Amino acid sequence: MESDVLVDKIVEVILSKKGYDIKVLNLTEISGFADQFIICSADSDVQVKAIADDIDKQLRKQGIKCHNKEGYDSLQWVLLDYFDVIVHIFRVESRNFYNLEKLWNDAPVRIIEDDQV
């Protein structure tokens, strides 16, 4: 599956679980390990887990398996690695602390509106 199609499916799941402040960073010109990052925020550990679990569930239904999962112990920042697309689900405090958008500020950014279901 092309990374743009995968991104759209993941964004749809995030929005359905009320994830917000979603940004898609295009890394194709500046990274060799991934095409795109999806970054979103959640308000609680339960919401972080719900978003991550539903992304995994919905993609598995389509035969897409997650290569690696990180962060399920603390649920402050869960990372789901789908090779070309890497999903970052943050609690707001952790997102502000790590500030991936600043770290990857050379990447073109697509902002997803919260009402874009």
DSSP file (Angstrom, degrees, kcal/mol; ACC not computed):
  #  RESIDUE AA STRUCTURE BP1 BP2  ACC     N-H-->O    O-->H-N    N-H-->O    O-->H-N    TCO  KAPPA ALPHA  PHI   PSI    X-CA   Y-CA   Z-CA
    1    1 A M              0   0    0      0, 0.0     2,-0.0     0, 0.0     5,-0.0   0.000 360.0 360.0 360.0 136.3    0.0    0.0    0.0
    2    2 A E     >  -     0   0    0      1,-0.1     4,-2.3     4,-0.0     3,-0.3  -0.336 360.0-119.8 -65.9 148.7    1.3    3.4   -0.9
    3    3 A S  H  > S+     0   0    0      1,-0.2     4,-2.7     2,-0.2     5,-0.2   0.841 111.1  56.5 -63.5 -33.5    2.3    5.6    2.1
    4    4 A D  H  > S+     0   0    0      2,-0.2     4,-2.0     1,-0.2    -1,-0.2   0.899 109.5  45.7 -64.6 -39.3   -0.2    8.3    1.2
    5    5 A V  H  > S+     0   0    0     -3,-0.3     4,-2.0     2,-0.2    -2,-0.2   0.906 113.2  50.2 -68.1 -42.1   -3.1    5.8    1.3
    6    6 A L  H  X S+     0   0    0     -4,-2.3     4,-2.4     1,-0.2    -2,-0.2   0.913 108.7  52.5 -62.1 -43.1   -1.8    4.4    4.5
    7    7 A V  H  X S+     0   0    0     -4,-2.7     4,-2.9     1,-0.2     5,-0.2   0.927 108.1  51.2 -58.2 -46.2   -1.6    7.8    6.1
    8    8 A D  H  X S+     0   0    0     -4,-2.0     4,-2.0     1,-0.2    -1,-0.2   0.895 110.5  48.6 -60.9 -40.5   -5.2    8.6    5.2
    9    9 A K  H  X S+     0   0    0     -4,-2.0     4,-1.7     2,-0.2    -1,-0.2   0.910 113.2  47.1 -65.5 -42.1   -6.4    5.3    6.8
   10   10 A I  H  X S+     0   0    0     -4,-2.4     4,-2.5     2,-0.2    -2,-0.2   0.915 110.8  51.4 -66.4 -43.6   -4.4    6.0   10.0
   11   11 A V  H  X S+     0   0    0     -4,-2.9     4,-2.6     1,-0.2     5,-0.2   0.897 106.7  55.0 -60.2 -40.6   -5.7    9.6   10.2
   12   12 A E  H  X S+     0   0    0     -4,-2.0     4,-1.9    -5,-0.2    -1,-0.2   0.909 109.7  46.3 -59.1 -43.0   -9.2    8.4    9.8
   13   13 A V  H  X S+     0   0    0     -4,-1.7     4,-1.3     2,-0.2    -2,-0.2   0.923 110.8  52.1 -66.7 -44.0   -8.8    6.1   12.8
   14   14 A I  H ><>S+     0   0    0     -4,-2.5     5,-2.8     1,-0.2     3,-0.7   0.937 111.3  47.2 -57.3 -47.7   -7.1    8.8   14.9
   15   15 A L  H ><5S+     0   0    0     -4,-2.6     3,-1.6     1,-0.2    -1,-0.2   0.869 107.0  56.8 -63.2 -36.8  -10.0   11.2   14.2
   16   16 A S  H 3<5S+     0   0    0     -4,-1.9    -1,-0.2     1,-0.3    -2,-0.2   0.764 108.8  47.5 -67.3 -23.2  -12.6    8.4   15.0
   17   17 A K  T <<5S-     0   0    0     -4,-1.3    -1,-0.3    -3,-0.7    -2,-0.2   0.183 121.7-108.0-100.8  14.3  -10.9    8.1   18.5
   18   18 A K  T < 5 +     0   0    0     -3,-1.6    -3,-0.2     1,-0.2    -2,-0.1   0.726  62.2 159.1  66.3  25.2  -10.9   11.8   19.0
   19   19 A G      < -     0   0    0     -5,-2.8     2,-0.3    -6,-0.2    -1,-0.2  -0.447  20.4-171.9 -67.5 155.1   -7.2   12.3   18.6
   20   20 A Y  E     +A   41   0A   0     21,-2.0    21,-2.9     1,-0.2     3,-0.1  -0.853  48.7  49.6-146.6 177.6   -6.3   15.8   17.7
   21   21 A D  E    S-     0   0A   0     -2,-0.3     2,-0.4     1,-0.2    -1,-0.2   0.938  72.9-176.1  51.0  52.5   -3.6   18.3   16.6
   22   22 A I  E     + B   0 112A   0     90,-0.6    90,-2.6    -3,-0.2     2,-0.4  -0.655  10.6 178.0 -87.0 129.4   -2.7   15.9   13.9
   23   23 A K  E     -AB  39 111A   0     16,-2.5    16,-2.9    -2,-0.4     2,-0.6  -0.992  17.5-154.4-130.7 139.8    0.3   16.7   11.7
   24   24 A V  E     -AB  38 110A   0     86,-2.7    86,-2.7    -2,-0.4     2,-0.5  -0.966  12.2-158.8-113.6 118.4    1.7   14.7    8.8
   25   25 A L  E     -AB  37 109A   0     12,-2.5    12,-2.1    -2,-0.6     2,-0.8  -0.858  10.2-142.2-100.2 126.4    5.4   15.3    8.1
   26   26 A N  E     +A   36   0A   0     82,-2.7     3,-0.3    -2,-0.5    10,-0.2  -0.790  26.1 170.2 -90.1 111.9    6.7   14.4    4.7
   27   27 A L    >>  +     0   0    0      8,-3.3     4,-2.0    -2,-0.8     3,-1.2   0.310  41.3 110.6-103.9   7.2   10.2   13.0    5.2
   28   28 A T  T 34 S+     0   0    0      7,-0.8    -1,-0.2     1,-0.3     8,-0.1   0.812  84.6  40.0 -58.0 -32.8   10.9   11.7    1.7
   29   29 A E  T 34 S+     0   0    0     -3,-0.3    -1,-0.3     6,-0.1    -2,-0.1   0.595 125.3  34.5 -91.1 -11.0   13.5   14.3    0.9
   30   30 A I  T <4 S+     0   0    0     -3,-1.2     2,-0.4     1,-0.1    -2,-0.2   0.430 110.8  53.8-125.6   0.5   15.2   14.4    4.3
   31   31 A S     <  -     0   0    0     -4,-2.0    -1,-0.1     3,-0.2    -4,-0.0  -0.990  46.2-164.8-140.3 146.4   15.1   10.8    5.7
   32   32 A G  S    S+     0   0    0     -2,-0.4     3,-0.1     1,-0.1    -1,-0.1   0.471  88.6  56.9-102.4  -4.6   16.1    7.4    4.5
   33   33 A F  S    S+     0   0    0      1,-0.3     2,-0.3    -6,-0.1    -1,-0.1   0.602 112.9  13.7-106.5 -11.8   14.2    5.4    7.1
   34   34 A A        -     0   0    0     -7,-0.2    -1,-0.3     1,-0.1    50,-0.2  -0.987  49.2-148.3-158.6 152.4   10.6    6.6    6.6
   35   35 A D  S    S+     0   0    0     49,-2.0    -8,-3.3    -2,-0.3    -7,-0.8   0.833  83.8  12.7 -87.3 -38.5    8.5    8.6    4.2
   36   36 A Q  E     -Ac  26  85A   0     48,-2.5    50,-2.4   -10,-0.2     2,-0.4  -0.995  54.7-152.9-145.9 145.4    6.1   10.1    6.6
   37   37 A F  E     -Ac  25  86A   0    -12,-2.1   -12,-2.5    -2,-0.3     2,-0.5  -0.934  11.1-158.0-108.5 138.9    5.5   10.7   10.3
   38   38 A I  E     -Ac  24  87A   0     48,-2.6    50,-3.4    -2,-0.4     2,-0.4  -0.989  13.5-173.1-113.0 126.9    2.0   11.1   11.7
   39   39 A I  E     +Ac  23  88A   0    -16,-2.9   -16,-2.5    -2,-0.5     2,-0.3  -0.974  10.9 161.4-122.0 131.7    2.0   13.0   15.0
   40   40 A C  E     - c   0  89A   0     48,-2.3    50,-2.6    -2,-0.4     2,-0.3  -0.953  26.9-128.4-144.5 166.1   -1.1   13.4   17.1
   41   41 A S  E     -Ac  20  90A   0    -21,-2.9   -21,-2.0    -2,-0.3     2,-0.3  -0.821  16.1-173.7-115.7 154.6   -2.2   14.2   20.7
   42   42 A A  E     - c   0  91A   0     48,-2.0    50,-1.0    -2,-0.3   -23,-0.1  -0.964  24.2-136.0-142.1 156.5   -4.4   12.5   23.2
   43   43 A D  S    S+     0   0    0     -2,-0.3     2,-0.3    48,-0.2    48,-0.1   0.592  79.8  22.4 -93.1 -12.0   -5.7   13.7   26.6
   44   44 A S  S  > S-     0   0    0      1,-0.1     4,-2.4    48,-0.0     5,-0.2  -0.966  75.2-109.3-150.6 163.8   -5.2   10.5   28.6
   45   45 A D  H  > S+     0   0    0     -2,-0.3     4,-2.5     1,-0.2     5,-0.2   0.897 119.6  54.7 -59.5 -40.6   -3.4    7.2   28.8
   46   46 A V  H  > S+     0   0    0      1,-0.2     4,-2.4     2,-0.2    -1,-0.2   0.904 109.1  46.8 -61.4 -42.4   -6.6    5.4   28.0
   47   47 A Q  H  > S+     0   0    0      2,-0.2     4,-2.5     1,-0.2     5,-0.2   0.902 110.1  52.6 -69.1 -40.2   -7.1    7.5   24.8
   48   48 A V  H  X S+     0   0    0     -4,-2.4     4,-2.4     1,-0.2    -2,-0.2   0.948 113.6  44.2 -57.0 -48.8   -3.4    7.0   23.7
   49   49 A K  H  X S+     0   0    0     -4,-2.5     4,-3.0     1,-0.2     5,-0.2   0.894 111.7  52.8 -64.4 -41.2   -3.9    3.2   24.1
   50   50 A A  H  X S+     0   0    0     -4,-2.4     4,-2.3    -5,-0.2    -1,-0.2   0.912 111.2  46.5 -62.5 -43.1   -7.3    3.3   22.3
   51   51 A I  H  X S+     0   0    0     -4,-2.5     4,-2.4     2,-0.2    -2,-0.2   0.954 115.7  45.1 -63.4 -49.8   -5.9    5.2   19.3
   52   52 A A  H  X S+     0   0    0     -4,-2.4     4,-2.2    -5,-0.2    -2,-0.2   0.924 114.6  48.1 -61.8 -45.5   -2.8    2.9   19.0
   53   53 A D  H  X S+     0   0    0     -4,-3.0     4,-2.6     1,-0.2    -1,-0.2   0.896 112.4  48.3 -63.7 -40.3   -4.9   -0.3   19.5
   54   54 A D  H  X S+     0   0    0     -4,-2.3     4,-3.0    -5,-0.2     5,-0.3   0.879 109.3  52.2 -72.1 -36.1   -7.5    0.7   16.9
   55   55 A I  H  X S+     0   0    0     -4,-2.4     4,-2.3    -5,-0.2     5,-0.3   0.960 113.4  45.4 -58.6 -49.4   -4.9    1.7   14.3
   56   56 A D  H  X S+     0   0    0     -4,-2.2     4,-2.3    -5,-0.2    -2,-0.2   0.921 115.1  47.5 -59.9 -45.7   -3.3   -1.7   14.8
   57   57 A K  H  X S+     0   0    0     -4,-2.6     4,-1.8     1,-0.2    -2,-0.2   0.936 113.3  46.2 -62.3 -49.0   -6.6   -3.5   14.6
   58   58 A Q  H  X S+     0   0    0     -4,-3.0     4,-0.6     1,-0.2    -1,-0.2   0.875 115.3  46.0 -66.4 -37.3   -7.9   -1.7   11.5
   59   59 A L  H ><>S+     0   0    0     -4,-2.3     5,-2.8    -5,-0.3     3,-0.8   0.867 108.3  56.0 -74.3 -35.3   -4.7   -2.1    9.6
   60   60 A R  H ><5S+     0   0    0     -4,-2.3     3,-2.1    -5,-0.3    -2,-0.2   0.876  99.6  61.0 -61.7 -36.2   -4.4   -5.8   10.5
   61   61 A K  H 3<5S+     0   0    0     -4,-1.8    -1,-0.3     1,-0.3    -2,-0.2   0.797 106.9  46.7 -58.9 -26.9   -7.8   -6.3    9.0
   62   62 A Q  T <<5S-     0   0    0     -3,-0.8    -1,-0.3    -4,-0.6    -2,-0.2   0.257 126.4-102.3 -99.1  10.6   -6.3   -5.1    5.8
   63   63 A G  T < 5S+     0   0    0     -3,-2.1     2,-0.6     1,-0.2    -3,-0.2   0.647  79.9 132.8  81.5  15.4   -3.3   -7.4    6.1
   64   64 A I      < -     0   0    0     -5,-2.8     2,-0.3    -6,-0.1    -1,-0.2  -0.892  37.8-163.5-105.0 116.8   -0.9   -4.6    7.3
   65   65 A K        -     0   0    0     -2,-0.6     2,-0.4    -3,-0.1     3,-0.1  -0.771  22.3-115.1-103.4 144.3    1.2   -5.5   10.3
   66   66 A C        -     0   0    0     -2,-0.3    16,-0.2     1,-0.2     3,-0.1  -0.595  17.0-154.3 -74.2 129.3    3.0   -3.2   12.6
   67   67 A H  S    S+     0   0    0     14,-2.7     2,-0.3    -2,-0.4    15,-0.2   0.880  75.2   0.6 -72.1 -39.2    6.8   -3.7   12.4
   68   68 A N  E     -D   81   0A   0     13,-1.0    13,-2.8    -3,-0.1     2,-0.4  -0.994  58.2-160.8-154.0 143.9    7.5   -2.3   15.8
   69   69 A K  E     +D   80   0A   0     -2,-0.3     2,-0.3    11,-0.2    11,-0.2  -0.991  15.3 177.0-126.7 135.5    5.6   -0.8   18.8
   70   70 A E  E     +D   79   0A   0      9,-2.2     9,-2.3    -2,-0.4    -2,-0.0  -0.972  52.7  35.4-134.6 149.9    7.1    1.3   21.5
   71   71 A G     >  +     0   0    0     -2,-0.3     4,-2.5     7,-0.2     6,-0.4   0.476  62.5 125.3  95.8   3.8    5.8    3.1   24.5
   72   72 A Y  T  4  +     0   0    0      1,-0.2     6,-0.1     2,-0.2   -23,-0.0   0.714  69.2  64.9 -69.2 -18.2    2.9    0.9   25.7
   73   73 A D  T  4 S+     0   0    0      1,-0.1    -1,-0.2     2,-0.0     5,-0.1   0.921 120.4  16.4 -69.2 -43.4    4.5    0.7   29.2
   74   74 A S  T  4 S-     0   0    0     -3,-0.3    -2,-0.2     3,-0.2    -1,-0.1   0.723  84.2-148.2-103.2 -24.9    4.1    4.4   30.0
   75   75 A L     <  +     0   0    0     -4,-2.5     3,-0.2     2,-0.2   -27,-0.2   0.742  67.7 112.1  58.9  26.6    1.5    5.5   27.4
   76   76 A Q  S    S+     0   0    0      1,-0.3    15,-2.6    -5,-0.3     2,-0.3   0.737  91.7   7.9 -90.9 -30.2    3.0    8.9   27.3
   77   77 A W  E    S- E   0  90A   0     -6,-0.4     2,-0.5    13,-0.2    -1,-0.3  -0.829  71.6-169.6-154.1 107.3    4.3    8.4   23.7
   78   78 A V  E     - E   0  89A   0     11,-2.7    11,-2.9    -2,-0.3     2,-0.5  -0.885   6.6-162.0-103.1 131.6    3.4    5.4   21.7
   79   79 A L  E     -DE  70  88A   0     -9,-2.3    -9,-2.2    -2,-0.5     2,-0.5  -0.951   5.1-169.2-114.3 129.9    5.2    4.8   18.4
   80   80 A L  E     -DE  69  87A   0      7,-2.3     7,-3.0    -2,-0.5     2,-0.7  -0.986  10.7-154.2-118.7 122.4    3.9    2.5   15.7
   81   81 A D  E     +DE  68  86A   0    -13,-2.8   -14,-2.7    -2,-0.5   -13,-1.0  -0.864  24.6 166.8-105.7 112.5    6.3    1.6   12.9
   82   82 A Y  E >   - E   0  85A   0      3,-2.6     2,-1.7    -2,-0.7     3,-0.8  -0.225  54.4-115.9-111.2  39.6    4.8    0.7    9.5
   83   83 A F  T 3  S+     0   0    0      1,-0.3    -1,-0.1   -15,-0.1   -48,-0.1  -0.437 107.8  32.1  62.5 -81.2    8.1    1.1    7.7
   84   84 A D  T 3  S+     0   0    0     -2,-1.7   -48,-2.5   -50,-0.2   -49,-2.0   0.749 125.8  46.2 -76.5 -22.7    7.3    4.0    5.4
   85   85 A V  E <   -cE  36  82A   0     -3,-0.8    -3,-2.6   -50,-0.2     2,-0.5  -0.982  67.2-168.9-124.7 126.8    4.9    5.5    7.9
   86   86 A I  E     -cE  37  81A   0    -50,-2.4   -48,-2.6    -2,-0.5     2,-0.5  -0.968  10.6-151.8-117.6 128.0    5.6    6.0   11.6
   87   87 A V  E     -cE  38  80A   0     -7,-3.0    -7,-2.3    -2,-0.5     2,-0.5  -0.842   7.2-167.3-103.9 131.4    2.8    7.0   13.9
   88   88 A H  E     -cE  39  79A   0    -50,-3.4   -48,-2.3    -2,-0.5     2,-0.6  -0.972   2.6-173.0-118.6 115.8    3.5    9.0   17.1
   89   89 A I  E     -cE  40  78A   0    -11,-2.9   -11,-2.7    -2,-0.5     2,-0.3  -0.945  17.2-174.6-112.4 115.6    0.7    9.2   19.6
   90   90 A F  E     -cE  41  77A   0    -50,-2.6   -48,-2.0    -2,-0.6     2,-0.3  -0.815  32.9-128.8-114.8 145.7    1.5   11.6   22.4
   91   91 A R  E  >  -c   42   0A   0    -15,-2.6     4,-2.4    -2,-0.3     3,-0.4  -0.691  46.3-111.0 -72.0 147.0    0.1   12.8   25.7
   92   92 A V  H  > S+     0   0    0    -50,-1.0     4,-2.4    -2,-0.3     5,-0.2   0.871 115.3  52.9 -55.3 -43.7    0.2   16.6   25.3
   93   93 A E  H  > S+     0   0    0      1,-0.2     4,-1.9     2,-0.2    -1,-0.2   0.909 111.8  45.5 -61.2 -42.4    2.9   17.1   28.0
   94   94 A S  H  > S+     0   0    0     -3,-0.4     4,-2.8     2,-0.2     5,-0.4   0.886 110.4  53.7 -69.0 -38.6    5.2   14.6   26.3
   95   95 A R  H  X S+     0   0    0     -4,-2.4     4,-2.4     1,-0.2     5,-0.3   0.925 110.1  47.5 -62.0 -42.9    4.5   16.1   22.8
   96   96 A N  H  < S+     0   0    0     -4,-2.4    -1,-0.2    -5,-0.2    -2,-0.2   0.886 113.7  48.8 -64.0 -38.5    5.5   19.5   24.1
   97   97 A F  H  < S+     0   0    0     -4,-1.9    -2,-0.2    -5,-0.2    -1,-0.2   0.946 119.4  34.8 -67.8 -49.4    8.6   18.1   25.7
   98   98 A Y  H  < S-     0   0    0     -4,-2.8     5,-0.2    -5,-0.1    -2,-0.2   0.805  83.7-168.1 -80.3 -29.7    9.9   16.1   22.8
   99   99 A N    >X  +     0   0    0     -4,-2.4     4,-1.8    -5,-0.4     3,-0.8   0.875   9.9 178.5  45.1  59.2    8.7   18.6   20.1
  100  100 A L  H 3> S+     0   0    0     -5,-0.3     4,-2.6     1,-0.2    -1,-0.1   0.826  75.2  65.1 -59.7 -32.8    9.3   16.4   17.1
  101  101 A E  H 34 S+     0   0    0      1,-0.2    -1,-0.2     2,-0.2     6,-0.2   0.889 105.5  43.5 -59.2 -38.4    7.9   19.1   14.8
  102  102 A K  H X4 S+     0   0    0     -3,-0.8     3,-1.5     1,-0.2    -1,-0.2   0.900 111.6  53.6 -72.5 -40.8   10.8   21.3   15.7
  103  103 A L  H 3< S+     0   0    0     -4,-1.8    -2,-0.2     1,-0.3     3,-0.2   0.874 119.6  34.4 -60.3 -37.8   13.3   18.5   15.4
  104  104 A W  T >< S+     0   0    0     -4,-2.6     3,-2.1     1,-0.2    -1,-0.3  -0.193  77.3 137.5-108.0  38.7   12.0   17.7   11.9
  105  105 A N  T <   +     0   0    0     -3,-1.5    -1,-0.2     1,-0.3    -2,-0.1   0.586  62.3  67.2 -68.5  -8.7   11.3   21.4   11.0
  106  106 A D  T 3  S+     0   0    0     -3,-0.2    -1,-0.3    -4,-0.1    -2,-0.1   0.620  83.4  95.7 -80.0 -13.1   12.8   20.9    7.4
  107  107 A A  S <  S-     0   0    0     -3,-2.1   -80,-0.1    -6,-0.2     2,-0.1  -0.576  85.0-112.7 -82.1 136.7    9.9   18.5    6.6
  108  108 A P        -     0   0    0      0, 0.0   -82,-2.7     0, 0.0     2,-0.4  -0.450  37.7-144.6 -61.8 140.6    6.8   19.8    4.8
  109  109 A V  E     -B   25   0A   0    -84,-0.2     2,-0.5    -2,-0.1   -84,-0.2  -0.920  15.6-162.3-118.6 134.0    3.8   19.6    7.1
  110  110 A R  E     -B   24   0A   0    -86,-2.7   -86,-2.7    -2,-0.4     2,-0.5  -0.971  16.5-149.8-110.2 120.7    0.2   18.8    6.4
  111  111 A I  E     -B   23   0A   0     -2,-0.5     2,-0.6   -88,-0.2   -88,-0.2  -0.791   6.4-147.0 -93.4 128.7   -2.1   19.8    9.2
  112  112 A I  E     -B   22   0A   0    -90,-2.6   -90,-0.6    -2,-0.5     2,-0.2  -0.838  14.4-131.1 -97.3 124.2   -5.2   17.7    9.6
  113  113 A E    >   -     0   0    0     -2,-0.6     3,-1.8     1,-0.1    -1,-0.0  -0.519  15.7-127.3 -72.4 140.2   -8.3   19.6   10.8
  114  114 A D  T 3  S+     0   0    0      1,-0.3    -1,-0.1    -2,-0.2   -96,-0.1   0.701 108.3  54.4 -63.6 -20.2  -10.0   17.9   13.7
  115  115 A D  T 3  S+     0   0    0      1,-0.1     2,-1.2     2,-0.1    -1,-0.3   0.197  75.6 109.9 -98.0  17.4  -13.4   17.9   11.8
  116  116 A Q    <         0   0    0     -3,-1.8    -1,-0.1     1,-0.2  -101,-0.1  -0.360 360.0 360.0 -91.0  54.6  -12.0   16.2    8.7
  117  117 A V              0   0    0     -2,-1.2    -1,-0.2  -102,-0.1    -2,-0.1   0.440 360.0 360.0 -91.9 360.0  -13.8   12.8    9.2
